[in-house]
Amino acid sequence: MSLRSEPKGSRQFDLFIPYLSDLPLRDQRETMERPFFSLSKRKRLKPIEYTSPDGSVWVEVAAVPKFGMATIWDADILIWAASTLTEMKQRGVNDLPRTLEFHPYNLLKAIQRDVGGDQYKRLKQALERLKSTVISTNIRGEKRTKRAMFGWLDHWDEDTDKQTKEIKGMTLTLSDWLYNGIVMDGGVLAIHPDYFRLTGGLERCLYRIARKHAG
């Protein structure tokens, strides 16, 4: 499968999903302070088990051995989704969708990645990790007594041309937990576009924590 500089068949997606470079970047507030993602590009299978110092908040993250745990670089895709939904909300779009359509070329450019067959392969691997990683937390539970279990994505798929095998488009469906966290009032925070240029997992983590506490 290949990615072209002018992706064939992507025009229908471009009409509805703007380039992220044209949008203010947004990150989901609740995921910025807690350890929801692996900070290493190496495959991680060891679970994350976190409890806040006061014992009121806990997060557990588990990986499927075949794919490994979703990384903080994989979360760039979720930032794209949060930014797109926030832009739609600000434009007054009714019935904000949980399922977003896109062409991988546009998404990769939006999150400041190179494009090409190898990058497409990595994008698909990121989607696999986002789909398969299992999160449990009480962050949104009333009095911290309610537990939620979810993955970042409920579904994703790709559409390819039968003859040329070129990618025509892709879709991803956000989990209810993440979607509700994005569209609720105060659910997102603006982040700087240079965030995507941070190369270290710890650097990215520290930026997100600092940005969350900056309000």
C-alpha positions as YAML, in Angstrom:
chain: A
units: angstrom
residues:
- id: 1
  name: MET
  ca: [0.00, 0.00, 0.00]
- id: 2
  name: SER
  ca: [1.28, 3.44, -0.82]
- id: 3
  name: LEU
  ca: [0.82, 7.06, 0.15]
- id: 4
  name: ARG
  ca: [1.03, 9.65, -2.59]
- id: 5
  name: SER
  ca: [1.88, 13.33, -2.28]
- id: 6
  name: GLU
  ca: [-1.59, 14.09, -3.61]
- id: 7
  name: PRO
  ca: [-3.59, 11.19, -2.16]
- id: 8
  name: LYS
  ca: [-6.11, 9.91, -4.67]
- id: 9
  name: GLY
  ca: [-9.63, 9.61, -3.34]
- id: 10
  name: SER
  ca: [-9.00, 11.79, -0.28]
- id: 11
  name: ARG
  ca: [-10.92, 14.87, -1.44]
- id: 12
  name: GLN
  ca: [-14.18, 13.74, 0.17]
- id: 13
  name: PHE
  ca: [-12.37, 13.51, 3.51]
- id: 14
  name: ASP
  ca: [-10.70, 16.92, 3.14]
- id: 15
  name: LEU
  ca: [-14.07, 18.63, 2.78]
- id: 16
  name: PHE
  ca: [-15.07, 17.61, 6.29]
- id: 17
  name: ILE
  ca: [-11.83, 17.31, 8.25]
- id: 18
  name: PRO
  ca: [-9.60, 20.43, 8.09]
- id: 19
  name: TYR
  ca: [-5.83, 20.21, 8.24]
- id: 20
  name: LEU
  ca: [-4.73, 20.37, 11.86]
- id: 21
  name: SER
  ca: [-2.27, 23.14, 10.97]
- id: 22
  name: ASP
  ca: [-5.35, 25.31, 10.49]
- id: 23
  name: LEU
  ca: [-6.74, 24.41, 13.92]
- id: 24
  name: PRO
  ca: [-5.81, 25.29, 17.48]
- id: 25
  name: LEU
  ca: [-4.41, 22.12, 19.05]
- id: 26
  name: ARG
  ca: [-6.39, 20.58, 21.88]
- id: 27
  name: ASP
  ca: [-5.61, 17.75, 24.31]
- id: 28
  name: GLN
  ca: [-8.07, 15.95, 26.57]
- id: 29
  name: ARG
  ca: [-7.57, 17.47, 30.02]
- id: 30
  name: GLU
  ca: [-7.99, 14.36, 32.18]
- id: 31
  name: THR
  ca: [-5.37, 12.36, 30.28]
- id: 32
  name: MET
  ca: [-2.64, 15.00, 30.62]
- id: 33
  name: GLU
  ca: [-1.71, 14.62, 34.29]
- id: 34
  name: ARG
  ca: [-1.95, 10.86, 34.86]
- id: 35
  name: PRO
  ca: [0.20, 8.05, 33.41]
- id: 36
  name: PHE
  ca: [-2.08, 6.71, 30.69]
- id: 37
  name: PHE
  ca: [0.62, 5.99, 28.08]
- id: 38
  name: SER
  ca: [3.96, 4.25, 27.77]
- id: 39
  name: LEU
  ca: [6.83, 6.76, 27.56]
- id: 40
  name: SER
  ca: [9.06, 4.38, 25.59]
- id: 41
  name: LYS
  ca: [9.03, 3.53, 21.91]
- id: 42
  name: ARG
  ca: [10.01, 0.00, 22.85]
- id: 43
  name: LYS
  ca: [7.17, -2.48, 23.13]
- id: 44
  name: ARG
  ca: [5.79, -2.36, 26.67]
- id: 45
  name: LEU
  ca: [3.82, -5.20, 28.19]
- id: 46
  name: LYS
  ca: [4.27, -4.38, 31.89]
- id: 47
  name: PRO
  ca: [1.03, -2.86, 33.24]
- id: 48
  name: ILE
  ca: [0.85, 0.68, 34.60]
- id: 49
  name: GLU
  ca: [-0.56, 0.84, 38.13]
- id: 50
  name: TYR
  ca: [-0.90, 4.36, 39.51]
- id: 51
  name: THR
  ca: [-2.51, 5.79, 42.63]
- id: 52
  name: SER
  ca: [-2.47, 9.48, 43.46]
- id: 53
  name: PRO
  ca: [-0.61, 10.56, 46.64]
- id: 54
  name: ASP
  ca: [-3.88, 11.10, 48.51]
- id: 55
  name: GLY
  ca: [-5.25, 7.75, 47.34]
- id: 56
  name: SER
  ca: [-8.33, 9.26, 45.70]
- id: 57
  name: VAL
  ca: [-7.46, 8.62, 42.04]
- id: 58
  name: TRP
  ca: [-6.14, 5.47, 40.42]
- id: 59
  name: VAL
  ca: [-5.29, 4.44, 36.88]
- id: 60
  name: GLU
  ca: [-4.46, 0.98, 35.55]
- id: 61
  name: VAL
  ca: [-3.31, 0.36, 31.98]
- id: 62
  name: ALA
  ca: [-2.89, -3.10, 30.46]
- id: 63
  name: ALA
  ca: [-1.36, -4.12, 27.14]
- id: 64
  name: VAL
  ca: [-2.23, -6.93, 24.77]
- id: 65
  name: PRO
  ca: [0.97, -8.94, 24.11]
- id: 66
  name: LYS
  ca: [0.49, -8.96, 20.34]
- id: 67
  name: PHE
  ca: [0.48, -5.15, 20.04]
- id: 68
  name: GLY
  ca: [1.93, -3.68, 23.23]
- id: 69
  name: MET
  ca: [0.78, -0.62, 25.17]
- id: 70
  name: ALA
  ca: [-0.26, 2.63, 23.49]
- id: 71
  name: THR
  ca: [2.57, 5.17, 23.65]
- id: 72
  name: ILE
  ca: [2.62, 8.91, 24.21]
- id: 73
  name: TRP
  ca: [3.44, 9.27, 20.49]
- id: 74
  name: ASP
  ca: [0.35, 7.23, 19.60]
- id: 75
  name: ALA
  ca: [-1.62, 9.80, 21.61]
- id: 76
  name: ASP
  ca: [-0.87, 12.35, 18.85]
- id: 77
  name: ILE
  ca: [-3.72, 10.72, 16.94]
- id: 78
  name: LEU
  ca: [-6.04, 11.42, 19.88]
- id: 79
  name: ILE
  ca: [-4.87, 15.05, 19.93]
- id: 80
  name: TRP
  ca: [-5.81, 15.27, 16.26]
- id: 81
  name: ALA
  ca: [-9.25, 13.87, 17.07]
- id: 82
  name: ALA
  ca: [-9.76, 16.21, 20.05]
- id: 83
  name: SER
  ca: [-8.68, 19.22, 17.97]
- id: 84
  name: THR
  ca: [-11.00, 18.30, 15.11]
- id: 85
  name: LEU
  ca: [-14.02, 17.75, 17.36]
- id: 86
  name: THR
  ca: [-13.35, 20.99, 19.25]
- id: 87
  name: GLU
  ca: [-13.21, 22.91, 15.97]
- id: 88
  name: MET
  ca: [-16.53, 21.36, 14.93]
- id: 89
  name: LYS
  ca: [-18.06, 22.25, 18.29]
- id: 90
  name: GLN
  ca: [-16.91, 25.86, 18.00]
- id: 91
  name: ARG
  ca: [-18.47, 26.06, 14.54]
- id: 92
  name: GLY
  ca: [-21.78, 24.97, 16.02]
- id: 93
  name: VAL
  ca: [-21.90, 21.54, 14.40]
- id: 94
  name: ASN
  ca: [-24.74, 19.50, 15.83]
- id: 95
  name: ASP
  ca: [-24.35, 15.84, 16.74]
- id: 96
  name: LEU
  ca: [-20.58, 15.71, 16.95]
- id: 97
  name: PRO
  ca: [-19.48, 12.32, 15.59]
- id: 98
  name: ARG
  ca: [-17.54, 9.68, 17.48]
- id: 99
  name: THR
  ca: [-16.35, 8.36, 14.12]
- id: 100
  name: LEU
  ca: [-13.95, 10.55, 12.12]
- id: 101
  name: GLU
  ca: [-12.95, 10.05, 8.49]
- id: 102
  name: PHE
  ca: [-9.48, 10.95, 7.25]
- id: 103
  name: HIS
  ca: [-6.77, 10.13, 4.75]
- id: 104
  name: PRO
  ca: [-3.56, 8.90, 6.40]
- id: 105
  name: TYR
  ca: [-1.48, 11.35, 4.36]
- id: 106
  name: ASN
  ca: [-3.39, 14.27, 5.88]
- id: 107
  name: LEU
  ca: [-3.28, 12.89, 9.41]
- id: 108
  name: LEU
  ca: [0.46, 12.25, 9.25]
- id: 109
  name: LYS
  ca: [1.08, 15.77, 7.95]
- id: 110
  name: ALA
  ca: [-1.20, 17.17, 10.65]
- id: 111
  name: ILE
  ca: [0.80, 15.62, 13.48]
- id: 112
  name: GLN
  ca: [4.08, 16.65, 11.84]
- id: 113
  name: ARG
  ca: [5.17, 13.19, 10.70]
- id: 114
  name: ASP
  ca: [6.87, 12.20, 7.47]
- id: 115
  name: VAL
  ca: [4.74, 10.45, 4.86]
- id: 116
  name: GLY
  ca: [5.42, 7.24, 2.99]
- id: 117
  name: GLY
  ca: [4.80, 3.51, 3.16]
- id: 118
  name: ASP
  ca: [6.85, 3.01, 6.33]
- id: 119
  name: GLN
  ca: [5.04, 5.84, 8.10]
- id: 120
  name: TYR
  ca: [1.69, 4.39, 7.07]
- id: 121
  name: LYS
  ca: [2.76, 1.07, 8.61]
- id: 122
  name: ARG
  ca: [3.64, 2.86, 11.85]
- id: 123
  name: LEU
  ca: [0.30, 4.69, 11.81]
- id: 124
  name: LYS
  ca: [-1.54, 1.40, 11.55]
- id: 125
  name: GLN
  ca: [0.52, -0.03, 14.41]
- id: 126
  name: ALA
  ca: [-0.37, 3.02, 16.52]
- id: 127
  name: LEU
  ca: [-4.07, 2.48, 15.79]
- id: 128
  name: GLU
  ca: [-3.70, -1.17, 16.79]
- id: 129
  name: ARG
  ca: [-2.20, -0.16, 20.14]
- id: 130
  name: LEU
  ca: [-4.84, 2.51, 20.76]
- id: 131
  name: LYS
  ca: [-7.57, -0.03, 20.01]
- id: 132
  name: SER
  ca: [-6.16, -2.88, 22.10]
- id: 133
  name: THR
  ca: [-4.81, -1.08, 25.20]
- id: 134
  name: VAL
  ca: [-7.21, -1.45, 28.15]
- id: 135
  name: ILE
  ca: [-7.57, 1.35, 30.70]
- id: 136
  name: SER
  ca: [-9.33, 1.22, 34.08]
- id: 137
  name: THR
  ca: [-9.77, 4.33, 36.21]
- id: 138
  name: ASN
  ca: [-12.03, 6.09, 38.70]
- id: 139
  name: ILE
  ca: [-11.09, 9.59, 37.48]
- id: 140
  name: ARG
  ca: [-14.60, 10.50, 36.34]
- id: 141
  name: GLY
  ca: [-16.49, 8.56, 38.98]
- id: 142
  name: GLU
  ca: [-18.69, 10.41, 41.47]
- id: 143
  name: LYS
  ca: [-16.79, 10.58, 44.77]
- id: 144
  name: ARG
  ca: [-14.15, 8.44, 43.01]
- id: 145
  name: THR
  ca: [-16.22, 5.29, 43.63]
- id: 146
  name: LYS
  ca: [-17.19, 4.55, 40.03]
- id: 147
  name: ARG
  ca: [-14.86, 2.55, 37.83]
- id: 148
  name: ALA
  ca: [-14.63, 2.78, 34.05]
- id: 149
  name: MET
  ca: [-12.89, 0.32, 31.74]
- id: 150
  name: PHE
  ca: [-12.30, 1.21, 28.09]
- id: 151
  name: GLY
  ca: [-9.88, 1.38, 25.18]
- id: 152
  name: TRP
  ca: [-8.93, 4.61, 23.43]
- id: 153
  name: LEU
  ca: [-10.64, 3.50, 20.22]
- id: 154
  name: ASP
  ca: [-13.71, 1.33, 19.72]
- id: 155
  name: HIS
  ca: [-12.95, 0.71, 16.07]
- id: 156
  name: TRP
  ca: [-10.83, 1.69, 13.09]
- id: 157
  name: ASP
  ca: [-10.75, 0.63, 9.47]
- id: 158
  name: GLU
  ca: [-9.22, 1.42, 6.10]
- id: 159
  name: ASP
  ca: [-10.60, 1.55, 2.58]
- id: 160
  name: THR
  ca: [-8.27, 0.66, -0.29]
- id: 161
  name: ASP
  ca: [-8.69, 0.72, -4.05]
- id: 162
  name: LYS
  ca: [-9.31, -2.81, -5.26]
- id: 163
  name: GLN
  ca: [-7.14, -2.44, -8.34]
- id: 164
  name: THR
  ca: [-4.34, -0.08, -7.31]
- id: 165
  name: LYS
  ca: [-4.24, -1.08, -3.62]
- id: 166
  name: GLU
  ca: [-3.85, 2.61, -2.79]
- id: 167
  name: ILE
  ca: [-5.48, 3.88, 0.39]
- id: 168
  name: LYS
  ca: [-8.72, 5.74, -0.29]
- id: 169
  name: GLY
  ca: [-9.40, 6.68, 3.32]
- id: 170
  name: MET
  ca: [-9.60, 5.56, 6.93]
- id: 171
  name: THR
  ca: [-11.96, 5.96, 9.87]
- id: 172
  name: LEU
  ca: [-11.55, 5.74, 13.62]
- id: 173
  name: THR
  ca: [-14.21, 5.60, 16.32]
- id: 174
  name: LEU
  ca: [-13.38, 7.07, 19.72]
- id: 175
  name: SER
  ca: [-14.45, 5.24, 22.86]
- id: 176
  name: ASP
  ca: [-17.37, 6.74, 24.77]
- id: 177
  name: TRP
  ca: [-15.11, 7.67, 27.69]
- id: 178
  name: LEU
  ca: [-12.67, 9.62, 25.55]
- id: 179
  name: TYR
  ca: [-15.35, 11.17, 23.34]
- id: 180
  name: ASN
  ca: [-17.37, 12.39, 26.33]
- id: 181
  name: GLY
  ca: [-14.21, 13.81, 27.88]
- id: 182
  name: ILE
  ca: [-13.47, 15.81, 24.74]
- id: 183
  name: VAL
  ca: [-16.92, 17.27, 24.11]
- id: 184
  name: MET
  ca: [-17.85, 18.11, 27.72]
- id: 185
  name: ASP
  ca: [-17.42, 21.71, 28.87]
- id: 186
  name: GLY
  ca: [-13.82, 22.31, 29.91]
- id: 187
  name: GLY
  ca: [-12.79, 18.91, 28.62]
- id: 188
  name: VAL
  ca: [-9.83, 20.07, 26.55]
- id: 189
  name: LEU
  ca: [-6.83, 22.37, 26.88]
- id: 190
  name: ALA
  ca: [-4.89, 24.18, 24.16]
- id: 191
  name: ILE
  ca: [-1.35, 22.97, 23.55]
- id: 192
  name: HIS
  ca: [1.49, 24.45, 21.50]
- id: 193
  name: PRO
  ca: [2.14, 23.05, 17.98]
- id: 194
  name: ASP
  ca: [5.80, 22.52, 18.91]
- id: 195
  name: TYR
  ca: [4.66, 19.77, 21.27]
- id: 196
  name: PHE
  ca: [4.91, 17.39, 18.31]
- id: 197
  name: ARG
  ca: [8.61, 18.25, 18.00]
- id: 198
  name: LEU
  ca: [9.43, 16.93, 21.47]
- id: 199
  name: THR
  ca: [11.35, 13.72, 20.86]
- id: 200
  name: GLY
  ca: [11.53, 12.22, 24.35]
- id: 201
  name: GLY
  ca: [8.66, 10.48, 26.09]
- id: 202
  name: LEU
  ca: [9.55, 12.07, 29.44]
- id: 203
  name: GLU
  ca: [9.72, 15.51, 27.82]
- id: 204
  name: ARG
  ca: [6.24, 15.05, 26.42]
- id: 205
  name: CYS
  ca: [4.92, 13.80, 29.75]
- id: 206
  name: LEU
  ca: [6.37, 16.74, 31.68]
- id: 207
  name: TYR
  ca: [4.98, 19.23, 29.17]
- id: 208
  name: ARG
  ca: [1.47, 17.74, 29.45]
- id: 209
  name: ILE
  ca: [1.59, 17.78, 33.26]
- id: 210
  name: ALA
  ca: [2.83, 21.38, 33.33]
- id: 211
  name: ARG
  ca: [0.25, 22.48, 30.78]
- id: 212
  name: LYS
  ca: [-2.54, 20.82, 32.76]
- id: 213
  name: HIS
  ca: [-1.56, 22.69, 35.93]
- id: 214
  name: ALA
  ca: [-1.21, 25.97, 34.05]
- id: 215
  name: GLY
  ca: [-4.99, 25.86, 33.53]
...
